[in-house]
């Protein structure tokens, strides 16, 4: 099996913009015996360092592992497996993305296989691997709620879907079952939107899907019902939820859903058969991967209003033999990162795409608690908060700062601080909270 050196790069043509600077595709790692079939999008845990998992492969004749499931770290200069799954003890068939939670740990799930049970696992910053829960039916990846508990979904093909809560200590609480008798298995985490509710797309066996809204108490409300609904949603900076579904042709289209339930198709793809879930990059555009009727995968961009569709890169150079259908993620360096199954060795790769996008600026979405005294700590929740350089409480600099993940920073209110907004500075810029902290 050919393993590409880390320095190997290839250049793709920018199909939508002839004459512009080429797009650079860089293979960070090609998998061999250390794991196969990388699954789900990557999670940036430090600037330029990403965590991911491989699904592995089981021999169907005897249940032995052909390639193990692994948890790995990768950057532009190296690759390291930090945990190899040992079925049946800690599961098999790990599926991403990993959740970088507010306690500094990574949380993930495995689907199990044959007689190996499913697992929910935790990998902490000290390198400890722990099983939190086993035996749930096809658990989804996890999300973290505003109460700092973990939330997920479980349910097999044809069965009801259960929305559940898992505390950081491992206490499992079923919250509610989605209405309806049977659904296709869900492989996406519930989406926590900025209104504090979770949004859950679920497609029935008749290919009709419904997006549900749920509170953490379990009050479930249907928002919209669509034919051929995909199970991935994301929230853009304008507050709208974006996903995709297919017509009866089938041809995929992107839609926008407001939090009040207003649904708008914004763009239809005349030549694609499949799409990845979408993500929003630092230029404000939505990016995804589409596979054409000829089997060629390409990266596209589109404005949140559905205008200015462009193919920004295509994988028709023979380097990627399998389409990278896991969603892309933007790193703190501005590049897009992804995984694919296939390509060199036909086992899978981790890659980056340099489209010349600006580095993403940090943002603060929430300050917890909202009222506090000097000397106590607050948790800042946001995006692209890696490597915090300073935190100021209404102008008073904090002396105790702890960067937890891209989504969380902990800081202690310093003497002399007064009520007001909080400002954080990272290598990518400065962000100020719209919420004012009340200092008692």
N, C-alpha and C positions, 0 to 999 in steps of 0.2 A: 504494500500500500504506500502510495506516495504521500509524504508529509511535506507541505510547503514550508520553506523557511520564513521566519517572521518578517524578513525584509522584502519578501516578494510582493510586488504590486503590479497591477495591470490597469490600463486606461480604457475607460468606456467612452463611447461617443455620446454626446449630449443631443439626443434625437430631436428634441423640441426647439433647440436653439443653436442651429448650425453656426459655426464660426466663433462661438464663445469658448472660454477656457474649458479643457476637458475635465470630466468628472473622474475622480480617482477612487478606485476600489482597492482596498488593502485587506488581504487575508491576515487576520491576527492569529488564527490557529486552525489547523485541519485535524480532525479527530482520527485516532487509530485505536489501539488496544486500551487506551485510558478512558474510553467511553464512546458512545455513538448516539446519533439522532438527537442533537441539541434541540430542546423543546422550549417554546415560549420565548418572549422577549427578554432582553438582558436588564439587569439592575445595576446602576452605577453606585458603587459604595465608597469611592474616593475618586478625586479627579482623574479620569482616564483609566480607572480600574473598575471592571465590571464582574458581577457574579451571575452565574447561570447554572442550569442543570441539564443533564442529558437523560433522555428517556431510556436508553439502553435497548437491548434486544434479547428476547427469550427464544430458545429453541422450542418450537411447538411440539416436537415429537417427544421430548423427555423433560421439558421444563427447566433445563439448565440455562445459565446465562451465557449468551454469545458475546454480548457487550454489556458491561455493568452500567447501571445508573450512577451518575456522579454529580457532585456539586463542585464547581470550579471557579477560579478567579483568572481573569485574563486582562492584559493590556497590550500596548503596542510592542512591548519588548519581552514578554514572557507569558507563560501559562502554567497553572498549578492546580492539580486536583486536591481539594481540601477535605473531601469525604467521598468514599466509595460505598455505595449501599450494599448491605449484606443481607439478602433475602433469606428467610422470611423475617429476620429480626427487625430491620428498619425499613423494609419495603423494597419495591422495585417499580420502575416506570415513573420517575420523578417528572413533574410537569411544571413549567414556569408560567408567569414570572414569580420570582422570589419577592416577598414583601420585606422591605427594610423598615422595621417598626420603630416606635418611639423609645423602646428600651434598648436599642442598639443591635438587636438580633435580627437575623434573617429567618423568615418563616416560609415554608413551602409544603407541597403535598405530593404524594405518590399515588398512582392509580392501582398499584398491585397487579398481579397476574397469576393465573392458575390458582394455586392455593396460598399465594402471598397476599396478605391483607393490605388494604389501603392505609396510608399513614398521613398524619399532619406532623411535621417536624420543625425543630428550631435549631439554628446554628448560631451560637453567640460569638461575641467579639474575641473571646478567649480561645475559640476553636472547639468548644464543647458541642456535641451533637446529641440532641434529645428527642425522643418520640413523645408527642403531647397527646395524640389520640390515634387509635387504630380502628379499622372496621367500618368507617362511614362509607356509604355507597357513593362511589365516584365523586369525591369531594372536589370542589372548584378551588383555584387559587384564592388567597385571602385578601381582604381589605381591612384597614384599621378605622374604627369609628371615632367620632369626636370624644367618646368616653374612654378611648384608648383600649377598648376590647377589640378582638379580632372577629370578623364576620365572614361567612362563606355560605356556600350552597352545596347540597348533596342530593343525589337522585339518579337512578339508572334510566336507561331508555325505556319508555313506556310507563314509568312510575311518577308519582307526584314529586315535586321539588321542595326540599326542606331548606328554609333559611335559618341559620344557626349562629349562635354567639359562642366564642371561645375566649375565656379570660387568659391573661398572660400566665396564670398559674396552672392552666389546663382544664378549668371547669367548663364543661360543655352544657349549653342550654339551647334546646330547640325553640325557635321563636314563633315561626308560623310556616304553614305549607301554602305554596302558591295555589290559587284556585285551578281546577281542572284535574283530569284523571291521569294524563300521561304526557310526557314531554321527551324530546330528544335530550341526551345527556348534555349538561352544561360544562363548558371548559373555560369559562371566563369568571373572574372575580366580580362580585357586585360592585357597582360604581358608586362611590360616595361623592355626591354633588355638593356645590357650595351652599345649598339650602339645608344641609344637614341630613338629607334623606338618601337612602340607597335606591339605585335604579337597576332593575334586573330584566334583561331581555330573555324570554323563554319561548322556544318554538315547539309547537305540538306535533304529534305524529302525522297530522294532516297538513303539515308545512305552514300552518297559520301560527304566527307568533304574536305575543303580547309583551309590551314593556310595562313592568309593574314598578310602582313606587312603594317603598316600605320605610317606616320609622324603625328605630332600634327597639321599640316596644313590640313591633310585629304587626302594626296596622298596615295592611296591604291594599293598594288601590290600583286598578288597571289604568294606564295612561293612554296607550294607543295600541291598536291591533293591526298587524300587517301580514301579508303573505310573504313566505320565504324570507323571514327575518334572520339576519345573522346575530350571533350572540355577543358581539362586542360593541361597547359604547365608550365614548370619550367626551369630556367636557372641554370646550374651547374657552378662550379668554373672554368671549362675548357672553358667556353664560349658557349658550346653547349646547345641547347634547347632539352628538353626531354618530351615525352608524350607517349600515348599509343593508339593503334587502335586494331581492331579485324579482323581476317580472316573470310572467309565465313562459317567456321565450326560451331559456332564462337569460336575461341581461341584468347585470347589477346596476344599482343606482344608489347615490348617497343622499341621505335625508338629514334635516335638522329638526330637533324636537325641543321646544321651549319648556321650561319647568312648569308652565301652566297648562301644558298638554297640546300646544299648537304644533302641528306636524306639517313640514314642507319638504317635498323632494327638491333637491337643488341641482343635481347633475346625473345624467344617465350615460352609461358607457356603451357605445355601439359595438365595440370589438373585444371586450373583456368577458371572461367566463367566471372568474373568481377574483375576490379582493381580500387583502389583509384588512385587519382593523386599522383605523386611522390614528394619526398623532398630529399635534400642532407643534411646529418648530418656531424658532426664534424670529423668523421673518413674518410670523402671523399666518402662514399658509398651512393647510392640512396636507399631510403626506401619507401615502399608502403604496402598496404593491399590488399590481394587477397582473393577471395571467391572461394573455390573449388566446384567441381560438387556435392559434398556431403553436401554443404551448410556451411561448416566450414570456418571461417575467420582466416587468419594467416598473420603475419607481416613478410615481406621478405626484404632482402638486396641484392644489386647487384652492382658491380663496374660500373663506367661510360662507360667502354668499353664493357660491357655485360658479363664479366667473373665473376666467384665466386658467383653464385646465392646461397643463403642460406635462409631457413626458420628459423627465429630467435625466433619466438614465435607463438603459435597457441591458439585460443580461443575455445578449445574443452572441457573445464572443466565445461561447463554449466553456467558460470558466465555471459557470454554475449550471449543473445539469439538473438540479432539482430546484423548484421555485422556493425562494425564501418567504414563506407565507406568514411566519410570525411577525407581529407588528414591529416596526422600526422604533428605536428610541434615540433621542438626541442627547449626546454627551455634553459635559460642561465645556468641551473644546469646540462645540458647534457642529461636529461631525455626526452623521447618523450611523447607528450601530444595529446589527442584526445577526441572525443565524439562519442557516438553511440546512436542509437534508439533501445530500447529493453533492455534486461537484467532485473535486479531486478525491479519489478513494471511495466516493459514493457513500460516505458515512456522515459527513457534515462538516460545516465550517462556521467560524465566527468571523465577521467581516465588518469593515467600516466603509462609509461612503463620504467623501469630502466634496460637498456641493458648494463650498465657499460661503456657507451660512454664518451669520454673526454668532458669537458666543451668547448663550441664553442668560439673561439677567435674573438675579434672584427675585423672589417675591414672598411676601408674608401674607398668609390668608387668615391666621387665627393666633391669638395670644391667650394662653391658659395658665393660671386663672386670670380673670379680668380685673380682680381687685386683690391687692397683696401689700405686704409691708416690706420695708427695707431689710435686706438680709435673707429674704426668701427667694426661691427660684421660680422662674417662669419657663414654659415650654412654647417655643415659636414653631408654628406649623406653616409650611410653605413649599416652594419649589426651588431647586437649584441652590440650596443652602450649604453645599459642601465647602469645607475649608473656611469657616468664618474667621475674619480678621479682627472685627470689632463689633460690639453691640452697645448701643447708647439708649438710655432711658430718658427721653425728653431732653437729650443733650448730655446727660451724665454717663460717662463711660463705665461699662461693667468690667470688673477685674476677674470675674470667674465666668468663663465661657467654655461650653463643651459642644463641639459638633457631633451630632449623633448619626445623621444620615443626610441624604439630599433633601429630605422632607422635614427634618427636625433639628432644632438647636436649643440647648438649655443654657440659661444665663441667670445670674443672681443679681437682684436689684441692689445697686451700690448706694452707699451713704450720699445724701444730697440729691437723690433722684426725686423728681416730682411727677405728678400725673401728666400723662401725655402719650404721644406715639412712641414706638420703638423703631430704631433704625439699625439695620445690619449691613455690614460691608463684607463682601467676598472678593476674590480675584476678578470676578466677572462684573462687579458693579455694586451698587447700593440700593437697598429697598427700605421703604418706610411703611409701617402698618397703618391701615386706615382706621383700625381700632385703637382707642386710647386706653392705656393701662391706668387704673386708679391706684395710686400709691397712698396708703393710709398712714 
